[in-house]
């Protein structure tokens, strides 16, 4: 059984790490964006009601194994409590900017899929929010994780997470 929670700013590598760990460890992956945003609403940008969002999260964390990834912190306490590992990605803000921009361009030229229609204003808003993330959201998330400090691993290099699980596999095998 392994339960992993990955938190980090936009473009920090959460989805990349989750996908790679999912293949490596055979764990299902869940993006918090899919809980937070109401994809069934006819209005773009509608949030899932908090009760329904909590139900979706509870359904996942009740499973034996999972990877949950996202930028959110205010409504994920039980996920942190249940997790075996909590990875905090502290990727450089300019690296994140580059990844956000690259992802936007790839989606625009149809080389990558997009969950929604994005425009330049949305890109600019995301880049601005990205620059506020470390000083606001990440600080709050880290405060929230204090009770779980024994399972929090802060990473500045994303590849370190894979090294950890490769070592673990060698010990077990």
Secondary structure, 3 states (H helix, E strand, C coil): CCEEEEEECCCCCHHHHHHHHHHHHCCCEEECHHHHECCCCCCCCCECCHHHHHHHHHHHHCCCCEEEEECCCCCCHHHHHHCCEEEEECCCHHHHHHHHHHHHHHHHCCCCCCCCCCCHHHHHHHHHHHHHHCCCHHHHHHHHCHHHHHHEEEECCCHHHHHHHHHHHHHHC
